[in-house]
Amino acid sequence: MVDKEERSALRALVGEVVPLLEGLTHARLNPAFEQLGMPPIPEDAGSKRVRVEESLRQVPDARLPHVARCILEQNALYVNPSVRFAIEDVLWEQGDPPEIPKRARRELARSLDLSELAQHQDRFLRLLDRFFMPEESSTALDDLLNGRRADSLRDRIKRHVFRNPGDWSAEDLFEKLGIFDARDARFARFLEGLVSGDVLLDEQLQQATVSIVNRHLQAAGVELQHTGSDGGYPVFTVLSTRLQSNRRPKNVVFASLKKKPDIRFLSSVDNDIEIVGGHPDDTLIYDREISTAGLRWRDLHSWWQDKRKFRSEIDARVDLYQRLLKSLPENSPGQKNFFRAYHAALSPSVDHPALLPEVWLHWDPKTVEERGTEALLRSRMDFLLLLPHGQRVVLEVDGSQHFTRDRGLTPDTAKYAEMVAADRDLRLRGYEVFRFGHDELKSPDAALALLRQFLPAMFRRFRVSS
């Protein structure tokens, strides 16, 4: 999320752009506000300037990032490159980018062969324009008087990189573009573009460049990882290497209708398990391979359709939704509101991450009483998302039972301590944990409003495309 200081900076940046709306007629202002996610202002509220200022004033801080993204994405207004970059920097910081120290950047630049990277002039310049727009050619007063035109940085790049290759090294270019001082998120996106098939038209050169870059990034706990393909070329993304501790899931045990499933190994070598006792569908086991794209609803629907032999994909979707909803505790309406709101907020897409309810994180055949102090702190998670590149997100709905006893009448610090200790354990194992108060989800409308704000921000942080 954007902190208080950056919200203030973002409001000031948006305030530099929206006055351009004053060039529209009164009749066109409200449609323009709607396009940018700003509230309408009646035509009789005052001059166009007053209406624009009032509309922006009514945009709550939590809504500002949405307005800023609309300004950038819809091209409804001309945005000065320096302002565009400043807005992007604030928005991209929401993703909590990993730090890439200046020393690693400089050593990386010294290792790169600029002549290889800049083989295709137009493509290379488009990359620089996208992230580090050189200033346009400008003419100073003394140049006007002497009939000369000052060289822009773009002119110098063309001369020293393309017309006279070898004049500048990659380190020289990075220095002049300000790449060493760029924010981490911008630098990471620049690297992704630098090794992309849009700039390097040779897969072997892509792979070789990625290897060079990673030698310097890995010390900072990040690296370029192969995450997909585009037009036959590999796509690489800067990701934290800490996620490598998350092995690919082999079995996901979830949505139990019983309190605790009875599990046995069919093959301990292959990690094949089965649920014994009761109906086979009392507890669900997703045992298909989970790709680097994570587990999405489309994958879960396909699995359920095959498992239950549905002829209709739509029937399978409806049946699975009802089955998952049935697994949620009757005494937790907040969890049910959360589950329903998640689907409502993202509908009708089936390409968003699957929300898995009541997931068994640990399973121990012995009870807590039998195991004693060695018992695992948390057995189940309210909800789990398996996101791209091995990222795992736990979503917990906290009712009073999490920190009280005697049916909510008495605070219980021991319960609270157990909960936060379990959260620490999860984070150390590579999970991210987000908690929601039950009162935030006490009605369907409240849950939907909350998730419509939270989910886009969370997906941006974890770089989930939806």
C-alpha positions as CSV (number, residue, x, y, z in Angstrom):
1,M,0.0,0.0,0.0
2,V,1.1,3.6,-0.5
3,D,2.3,5.2,2.8
4,K,1.2,8.7,4.0
5,E,4.2,10.5,2.5
6,E,3.8,8.9,-0.9
7,R,0.0,9.5,-0.9
8,S,0.7,13.1,-0.5
9,A,3.3,13.0,-3.3
10,L,0.9,11.1,-5.5
11,R,-1.9,13.6,-4.9
12,A,0.4,16.5,-5.8
13,L,1.5,14.7,-9.0
14,V,-2.1,13.9,-10.0
15,G,-2.9,17.6,-9.3
16,E,-0.3,18.6,-11.9
17,V,-2.1,16.6,-14.6
18,V,-5.9,16.9,-14.0
19,P,-6.0,20.7,-14.6
20,L,-5.6,19.9,-18.3
21,L,-9.3,18.7,-18.1
22,E,-10.2,22.4,-17.9
23,G,-9.7,22.4,-21.7
24,L,-12.9,20.3,-22.1
25,T,-16.4,21.7,-22.2
26,H,-18.6,21.6,-19.1
27,A,-20.7,18.9,-20.7
28,R,-17.6,16.6,-21.2
29,L,-16.1,17.0,-17.8
30,N,-18.2,14.4,-15.9
31,P,-17.6,11.7,-18.6
32,A,-13.9,12.5,-18.3
33,F,-14.0,12.3,-14.5
34,E,-15.7,8.9,-14.8
35,Q,-13.0,7.7,-17.2
36,L,-10.3,8.6,-14.7
37,G,-12.2,7.2,-11.7
38,M,-13.0,10.6,-10.2
39,P,-16.4,11.6,-8.8
40,P,-18.8,13.7,-11.0
41,I,-19.4,17.3,-10.1
42,P,-22.6,19.1,-11.1
43,E,-22.3,21.6,-14.0
44,D,-23.7,24.4,-11.9
45,A,-21.1,23.9,-9.1
46,G,-18.9,26.6,-10.6
47,S,-16.2,27.2,-13.2
48,K,-14.4,24.3,-14.9
49,R,-11.4,24.9,-12.7
50,V,-13.6,24.7,-9.6
51,R,-15.2,21.5,-10.8
52,V,-11.9,19.8,-11.5
53,E,-10.4,20.9,-8.2
54,E,-13.5,19.7,-6.3
55,S,-13.5,16.3,-8.1
56,L,-9.9,15.7,-7.2
57,R,-10.5,16.9,-3.6
58,Q,-13.3,14.3,-3.2
59,V,-11.0,11.4,-4.3
60,P,-10.1,9.5,-1.1
61,D,-6.5,8.6,-0.5
62,A,-7.2,5.0,-1.0
63,R,-8.6,5.7,-4.5
64,L,-5.7,7.9,-5.6
65,P,-3.6,5.0,-7.0
66,H,-6.6,3.9,-9.2
67,V,-7.0,7.5,-10.6
68,A,-3.2,7.7,-11.2
69,R,-3.2,4.4,-13.1
70,C,-6.2,5.5,-15.2
71,I,-4.3,8.7,-16.1
72,L,-1.3,6.6,-17.3
73,E,-3.2,3.8,-19.0
74,Q,-6.0,5.6,-20.8
75,N,-3.9,8.4,-22.3
76,A,-6.8,10.7,-21.6
77,L,-4.3,13.5,-20.8
78,Y,-0.9,14.3,-22.0
79,V,1.5,13.6,-19.1
80,N,4.9,15.1,-19.1
81,P,7.5,12.3,-19.1
82,S,9.1,13.4,-15.8
83,V,5.6,13.5,-14.1
84,R,4.8,10.1,-15.7
85,F,7.9,8.6,-14.3
86,A,7.3,10.1,-10.8
87,I,3.7,8.6,-10.8
88,E,5.0,5.2,-11.9
89,D,7.6,5.2,-9.2
90,V,5.0,5.8,-6.5
91,L,2.7,3.1,-7.9
92,W,5.4,0.6,-8.4
93,E,6.6,1.0,-4.8
94,Q,3.3,-0.7,-3.8
95,G,4.8,-3.9,-5.0
96,D,7.5,-3.8,-2.3
97,P,10.3,-4.3,-4.8
98,P,13.5,-6.0,-3.6
99,E,16.4,-3.7,-3.0
100,I,19.2,-3.7,-5.6
101,P,22.2,-1.9,-4.3
102,K,24.1,0.7,-6.4
103,R,27.3,-1.3,-6.1
104,A,25.5,-4.4,-7.7
105,R,24.1,-2.2,-10.4
106,R,27.5,-0.7,-11.3
107,E,29.3,-4.0,-11.2
108,L,26.5,-5.4,-13.4
109,A,26.9,-2.6,-15.9
110,R,30.7,-3.1,-16.1
111,S,30.0,-6.7,-17.1
112,L,27.7,-6.0,-19.9
113,D,28.7,-5.6,-23.6
114,L,26.9,-2.5,-24.8
115,S,27.5,-3.4,-28.5
116,E,25.6,-6.7,-28.0
117,L,22.7,-5.0,-26.2
118,A,22.3,-2.2,-28.7
119,Q,22.4,-4.3,-31.9
120,H,18.9,-3.0,-32.9
121,Q,18.9,0.8,-32.5
122,D,15.2,1.5,-32.6
123,R,14.3,-1.3,-30.2
124,F,17.0,-0.3,-27.8
125,L,16.0,3.4,-27.9
126,R,12.4,2.5,-27.2
127,L,13.5,0.7,-24.1
128,L,15.4,3.7,-22.9
129,D,12.5,6.0,-23.8
130,R,10.1,3.8,-21.7
131,F,12.1,3.9,-18.5
132,F,14.6,6.7,-18.8
133,M,13.4,9.2,-21.4
134,P,16.3,11.3,-22.5
135,E,15.3,15.0,-22.6
136,E,14.2,16.3,-26.0
137,S,16.6,18.5,-27.9
138,S,16.5,21.9,-26.3
139,T,18.0,25.2,-27.4
140,A,19.5,27.5,-24.9
141,L,19.5,31.3,-25.4
142,D,23.2,31.5,-26.1
143,D,22.8,28.8,-28.7
144,L,20.1,30.8,-30.4
145,L,22.3,33.8,-30.5
146,N,25.1,31.8,-32.0
147,G,23.0,29.8,-34.4
148,R,23.8,26.5,-32.7
149,R,21.5,23.8,-31.3
150,A,22.4,22.1,-28.0
151,D,22.7,18.3,-28.2
152,S,20.1,16.3,-26.2
153,L,21.1,13.2,-24.4
154,R,19.3,11.3,-27.1
155,D,21.6,12.9,-29.7
156,R,24.7,11.9,-27.7
157,I,23.4,8.3,-27.2
158,K,23.0,8.0,-31.0
159,R,26.5,9.4,-31.6
160,H,28.4,7.6,-28.9
161,V,26.6,4.3,-28.9
162,F,25.5,3.7,-32.5
163,R,27.5,5.9,-34.9
164,N,30.7,5.5,-32.9
165,P,30.4,2.1,-31.1
166,G,32.9,1.8,-28.3
167,D,32.9,5.5,-27.3
168,W,30.6,4.6,-24.4
169,S,30.5,1.5,-22.2
170,A,27.3,0.2,-20.6
171,E,28.5,1.9,-17.4
172,D,28.8,5.2,-19.1
173,L,25.3,4.9,-20.5
174,F,23.8,3.9,-17.2
175,E,25.5,6.8,-15.5
176,K,24.2,9.4,-18.0
177,L,20.7,8.0,-17.9
178,G,20.6,8.0,-14.1
179,I,20.0,4.3,-13.9
180,F,22.3,3.8,-10.9
181,D,20.0,6.2,-8.9
182,A,16.7,4.9,-10.2
183,R,14.2,3.3,-7.8
184,D,14.4,-0.4,-7.4
185,A,11.1,-1.2,-9.1
186,R,12.1,0.9,-12.2
187,F,15.6,-0.7,-12.3
188,A,14.0,-4.2,-12.1
189,R,11.6,-3.5,-14.9
190,F,14.4,-2.0,-17.0
191,L,16.4,-5.2,-16.6
192,E,13.4,-7.3,-17.6
193,G,13.0,-5.2,-20.8
194,L,16.7,-5.3,-21.5
195,V,16.8,-9.1,-21.7
196,S,13.4,-9.4,-23.4
197,G,12.8,-10.6,-26.9
198,D,11.7,-7.1,-27.8
199,V,15.3,-5.9,-27.5
200,L,17.5,-9.0,-27.9
201,L,16.4,-11.0,-31.0
202,D,18.6,-14.0,-30.2
203,E,17.6,-16.5,-27.4
204,Q,21.2,-17.5,-26.8
205,L,22.1,-13.9,-26.2
206,Q,19.1,-13.5,-23.9
207,Q,20.2,-16.5,-21.8
208,A,23.9,-15.3,-21.8
209,T,22.8,-11.8,-20.7
210,V,20.6,-13.2,-17.9
211,S,23.5,-15.2,-16.6
212,I,25.7,-12.2,-16.5
213,V,23.0,-10.1,-14.7
214,N,22.2,-12.8,-12.2
215,R,25.9,-13.1,-11.1
216,H,25.5,-9.6,-9.6
217,L,21.9,-9.7,-8.5
218,Q,22.0,-12.9,-6.5
219,A,24.2,-11.4,-3.8
220,A,21.2,-9.0,-3.3
221,G,18.8,-11.9,-2.9
222,V,17.1,-11.4,-6.3
223,E,17.6,-12.8,-9.8
224,L,16.0,-12.9,-13.3
225,Q,13.9,-16.1,-13.5
226,H,12.3,-17.6,-16.6
227,T,8.6,-17.1,-16.0
228,G,7.0,-17.6,-19.4
229,S,7.3,-16.9,-23.2
230,D,6.2,-14.2,-25.6
231,G,6.3,-14.7,-29.3
232,G,8.5,-17.7,-28.9
233,Y,11.1,-15.8,-26.8
234,P,11.6,-16.5,-23.1
235,V,10.3,-13.9,-20.6
236,F,12.4,-13.2,-17.5
237,T,11.2,-11.5,-14.3
238,V,13.1,-10.1,-11.4
239,L,12.1,-12.1,-8.3
240,S,13.3,-12.7,-4.8
241,T,15.5,-15.8,-4.5
242,R,13.9,-16.3,-1.0
243,L,11.0,-17.8,-2.8
244,Q,13.1,-20.7,-3.9
245,S,12.6,-22.2,-0.5
246,N,9.0,-22.8,-1.5
247,R,9.1,-26.1,-3.2
248,R,6.3,-26.9,-5.7
249,P,3.3,-28.3,-3.8
250,K,2.7,-32.0,-4.3
251,N,-0.6,-32.4,-2.5
252,V,-3.0,-29.6,-1.4
253,V,-5.4,-30.9,1.3
254,F,-8.3,-28.5,1.7
255,A,-12.1,-27.9,2.2
256,S,-12.6,-30.6,4.9
257,L,-16.2,-31.2,6.0
258,K,-14.8,-33.0,9.0
259,K,-12.7,-31.4,11.7
260,K,-9.6,-33.5,10.9
261,P,-9.1,-35.9,8.0
262,D,-7.7,-39.4,8.5
263,I,-4.7,-39.6,6.1
264,R,-2.5,-42.5,5.2
265,F,0.3,-42.9,2.7
266,L,-0.2,-45.0,-0.4
267,S,3.4,-44.5,-1.2
268,S,5.8,-42.7,1.1
269,V,8.4,-42.7,-1.7
270,D,6.1,-40.8,-4.1
271,N,4.3,-38.9,-1.4
272,D,0.9,-40.4,-2.6
273,I,-1.7,-40.0,0.1
274,E,-5.4,-40.9,0.5
275,I,-8.2,-40.0,2.9
276,V,-9.7,-43.0,4.7
277,G,-13.0,-43.2,6.4
278,G,-16.1,-41.3,5.6
279,H,-17.1,-40.1,2.1
280,P,-14.2,-39.6,-0.4
281,D,-15.2,-36.0,-0.9
282,D,-15.3,-35.1,2.8
283,T,-11.8,-33.7,2.3
284,L,-10.4,-32.6,-1.1
285,I,-6.9,-33.3,-2.4
286,Y,-5.6,-31.4,-5.3
287,D,-2.8,-33.6,-6.7
288,R,-2.1,-32.2,-10.1
289,E,1.2,-30.4,-10.9
290,I,1.1,-26.7,-10.1
291,S,2.9,-24.6,-12.8
292,T,5.0,-21.5,-12.3
293,A,1.8,-19.5,-13.0
294,G,0.3,-20.7,-9.7
295,L,-3.1,-22.4,-9.1
296,R,-5.9,-20.6,-10.9
297,W,-9.7,-21.2,-10.9
298,R,-9.4,-22.5,-14.4
299,D,-7.1,-25.2,-13.2
300,L,-9.3,-26.1,-10.2
301,H,-12.4,-26.2,-12.4
302,S,-10.7,-28.6,-14.9
303,W,-9.6,-30.8,-12.0
304,W,-13.1,-30.9,-10.5
305,Q,-14.8,-31.5,-13.8
306,D,-12.5,-34.5,-14.5
307,K,-12.8,-35.8,-10.9
308,R,-16.6,-35.7,-10.8
309,K,-17.2,-36.5,-14.5
310,F,-19.2,-33.4,-15.3
311,R,-20.0,-33.0,-19.0
312,S,-20.6,-29.3,-18.6
313,E,-17.8,-27.0,-17.5
314,I,-20.4,-24.5,-16.1
315,D,-22.0,-27.3,-14.0
316,A,-18.6,-28.2,-12.6
317,R,-17.9,-24.6,-11.7
318,V,-21.2,-24.2,-9.8
319,D,-20.8,-27.5,-8.0
320,L,-17.3,-26.8,-6.9
321,Y,-18.2,-23.3,-5.7
322,Q,-21.0,-24.8,-3.6
323,R,-18.7,-27.6,-2.3
324,L,-16.1,-25.1,-1.2
325,L,-18.6,-22.8,0.4
326,K,-20.0,-25.8,2.4
327,S,-16.6,-26.4,4.0
328,L,-16.5,-23.0,5.7
329,P,-17.4,-22.9,9.4
330,E,-21.0,-22.1,10.3
331,N,-19.9,-20.0,13.2
332,S,-17.8,-17.7,10.9
333,P,-20.0,-15.6,8.7
334,G,-17.0,-13.4,8.0
335,Q,-15.3,-16.3,6.2
336,K,-18.3,-16.9,4.1
337,N,-18.7,-13.2,3.2
338,F,-15.0,-13.2,2.3
339,F,-15.3,-16.2,0.0
340,R,-18.4,-14.9,-1.8
341,A,-16.9,-11.4,-2.1
342,Y,-13.6,-12.7,-3.6
343,H,-15.6,-14.3,-6.4
344,A,-17.9,-11.3,-6.9
345,A,-14.9,-8.9,-7.0
346,L,-13.2,-10.9,-9.7
347,S,-16.1,-12.3,-11.7
348,P,-16.5,-13.3,-14.5
349,S,-12.8,-14.1,-15.0
350,V,-11.6,-17.7,-14.2
351,D,-8.0,-16.8,-14.7
352,H,-7.5,-15.3,-11.2
353,P,-5.8,-17.2,-8.4
354,A,-8.0,-20.0,-6.8
355,L,-9.0,-19.2,-3.3
356,L,-8.6,-22.4,-1.4
357,P,-10.5,-22.6,1.9
358,E,-9.7,-24.6,5.1
359,V,-6.2,-25.7,3.9
360,W,-4.4,-28.2,6.0
361,L,-0.9,-26.8,6.5
362,H,0.3,-29.5,8.9
363,W,-1.1,-32.9,9.7
364,D,-0.2,-35.0,12.7
365,P,-1.9,-38.3,13.6
366,K,-1.5,-37.5,17.3
367,T,-3.5,-35.0,19.1
368,V,-2.1,-31.8,20.7
369,E,-2.5,-33.5,24.1
370,E,-0.5,-36.5,23.0
371,R,2.1,-34.4,21.2
372,G,2.5,-31.9,24.0
373,T,4.8,-28.9,23.5
374,E,6.0,-30.3,20.2
375,A,2.6,-29.9,18.7
376,L,2.5,-27.8,15.5
377,L,1.2,-24.4,16.2
378,R,-1.3,-24.1,13.4
379,S,-3.0,-26.9,11.6
380,R,-5.2,-25.1,9.1
381,M,-5.3,-21.9,7.2
382,D,-8.6,-20.1,6.5
383,F,-7.6,-19.4,2.9
384,L,-4.5,-20.0,0.8
385,L,-3.5,-18.5,-2.6
386,L,-0.8,-20.3,-4.6
387,L,0.5,-17.4,-6.8
388,P,3.0,-17.3,-9.6
389,H,6.6,-18.2,-9.1
390,G,6.1,-20.1,-5.9
391,Q,4.5,-17.3,-3.9
392,R,2.1,-18.4,-1.2
393,V,-0.3,-16.1,0.5
394,V,-2.4,-16.9,3.6
395,L,-5.5,-15.0,4.3
396,E,-6.9,-15.2,7.8
397,V,-10.3,-14.0,9.2
398,D,-9.9,-13.2,12.9
399,G,-12.9,-13.5,15.2
400,S,-12.8,-12.9,18.9
401,Q,-11.9,-16.6,19.5
402,H,-8.4,-15.8,18.2
403,F,-7.6,-13.7,21.3
404,T,-10.3,-14.4,23.9
405,R,-11.8,-17.2,26.0
406,D,-15.1,-17.8,27.7
407,R,-17.0,-17.2,24.5
408,G,-15.3,-13.8,23.9
409,L,-15.7,-12.5,27.4
410,T,-12.1,-12.7,28.6
411,P,-8.9,-11.6,26.8
412,D,-6.5,-14.4,26.4
413,T,-2.9,-13.3,25.8
414,A,-1.7,-16.9,25.5
415,K,-4.0,-17.4,22.5
416,Y,-2.8,-14.2,20.9
417,A,0.9,-15.1,21.5
418,E,0.3,-18.5,19.9
419,M,-1.3,-16.9,16.9
420,V,1.6,-14.4,16.3
421,A,4.1,-17.2,16.8
422,A,2.4,-19.2,14.1
423,D,2.5,-16.2,11.8
424,R,6.2,-15.8,12.3
425,D,6.7,-19.5,11.6
426,L,4.8,-19.1,8.3
427,R,6.8,-16.1,7.2
428,L,10.1,-17.8,7.9
429,R,8.9,-20.7,5.7
430,G,8.1,-18.3,2.8
431,Y,4.4,-17.5,3.3
432,E,2.9,-14.1,3.4
433,V,0.1,-13.6,5.9
434,F,-2.7,-11.1,5.7
435,R,-5.3,-10.8,8.5
436,F,-8.8,-9.4,8.4
437,G,-10.9,-8.5,11.4
438,H,-14.3,-10.2,11.4
439,D,-16.0,-6.9,11.8
440,E,-14.5,-5.7,8.5
441,L,-16.5,-8.6,6.9
442,K,-19.7,-8.5,8.9
443,S,-21.8,-7.9,5.9
444,P,-21.6,-9.0,2.2
445,D,-21.4,-5.3,1.0
446,A,-18.6,-4.5,3.5
447,A,-16.6,-7.5,2.4
448,L,-17.1,-6.7,-1.3
449,A,-16.0,-3.1,-0.8
450,L,-12.9,-4.2,1.1
451,L,-11.8,-6.8,-1.4
452,R,-12.3,-4.5,-4.4
453,Q,-9.7,-2.3,-2.8
454,F,-7.4,-4.9,-1.4
455,L,-7.2,-7.5,-4.2
456,P,-5.9,-5.2,-7.0
457,A,-3.2,-3.9,-4.6
458,M,-2.2,-7.4,-3.5
459,F,-2.1,-8.7,-7.0
460,R,0.2,-5.8,-8.0
461,R,2.5,-6.5,-5.2
462,F,2.9,-10.1,-6.1
463,R,2.8,-9.3,-9.9
464,V,-0.2,-11.4,-10.6
465,S,-1.8,-10.7,-14.0
466,S,-5.6,-11.0,-14.0
